[in-house]
């Protein structure tokens, strides 16, 4: 079932004339949005010789240094997996490891200048996503930003 067909069956006008959308319809639309975003990011990452996970790690690090354990939690992967991701990014000069200023046992991963440039190139290369967002009015963009922030971002690394 497509997100569109699920939405049309699940959206009904209430007695007050307001459109009611079920959680099922919202989940279908969110799923379709995530699939599209994932595909667009994967395409942009591949163009730079990166994996989706590497691209996501770079994007998280653009918000500031992060301990390896925090990166693993944000990316929803095992610590051993994040080590491999960071090893490959470090080999390309996109990140570096530094001791934490508050705990010498902890290594923070820091985005290097080349890594910051790679993130900007990745984001610019997400053409389908940009086209979709460009179709929104300023008011719609502000509303979308507010809703997504309220629902999902609250301290998360998001993309």
PELIN-V624406 format. One record per pair of residues at least 6 apart in sequence whose C-alpha atoms are under 8 Angstrom apart, sorted by the first residue. I is the first residue (numbers start at 1). J is the second residue. D is the distance in Angstrom with one decimal. If there is no record, write none. Layout:
i = (I/I)
j = (J/J)
d = (D/D)
This chain:
i = (2/3/3/3/3/3/4/6/6/6/7/7/7/7/7/10/10/10/10/10/11/11/11/11/11/12/12/12/13/13/14/36/37/38/40/40/40/40/41/41/41/41/41/41/42/42/43/44/44/44/44/45/45/45/45/46/48/48/53/53/54/54/54/55/55/56/56/57/57/58/58/58/58/58/59/59/59/60/60/60/60/61/61/61/62/62/62/63/64/64/65/65/65/65/66/66/66/67/67/67/67/67/68/68/68/68/68/68/68/69/71/72/72/72/72/74/74/86/86/89/90/93/93/93/94/94/94/94/94/94/94/95/95/95/95/95/96/96/96/96/97/97/97/97/98/98/98/98/99/99/99/99/100/100/100/133)
j = (28/25/28/29/31/32/29/24/25/28/21/25/26/28/29/20/21/22/24/25/19/20/21/22/25/19/20/21/19/20/20/129/129/52/126/127/128/129/52/55/122/123/125/126/51/52/126/122/123/125/126/51/52/55/122/52/118/122/75/85/85/86/89/119/122/75/159/71/75/94/111/115/116/119/119/157/159/71/157/158/159/109/110/111/111/116/119/157/110/111/108/109/110/111/108/109/110/100/106/107/108/109/79/82/83/106/107/108/109/79/82/78/79/81/82/156/157/95/109/95/96/112/114/115/111/112/113/114/115/116/118/109/110/111/112/115/109/110/111/112/107/108/109/110/107/108/109/110/105/106/107/108/106/107/108/141)
d = (7.5/7.0/4.8/5.2/7.9/6.4/7.6/7.6/5.5/6.8/7.4/4.6/7.5/7.5/7.6/8.0/5.9/5.6/7.4/5.8/6.4/5.4/4.4/6.6/7.4/5.6/5.3/6.8/4.4/5.9/6.5/7.8/6.6/7.9/5.4/7.3/6.5/6.8/6.8/7.8/7.2/7.8/8.0/6.0/6.9/5.2/7.7/5.4/7.7/5.2/5.8/5.9/6.2/6.1/6.1/7.9/7.9/7.8/7.6/7.3/6.0/7.7/7.1/7.3/7.6/7.6/7.1/7.2/7.2/7.9/7.0/6.6/7.6/6.4/6.1/7.9/6.5/7.8/5.2/7.1/7.3/7.5/6.5/5.6/6.3/6.6/7.7/7.7/6.9/7.4/5.9/5.4/4.6/6.9/5.1/5.4/6.9/7.8/6.7/5.7/4.2/6.0/7.3/7.1/7.5/8.0/6.6/6.3/6.6/6.4/7.1/6.0/5.6/7.8/5.6/7.2/6.6/7.4/8.0/5.9/5.7/6.8/6.5/7.1/6.3/5.1/7.0/5.2/3.8/7.5/7.7/6.5/5.5/4.6/4.8/6.2/5.7/5.4/6.7/6.5/6.0/5.6/4.6/6.2/5.5/5.2/6.4/7.1/7.3/6.0/4.6/5.9/5.5/5.5/5.6/7.5)
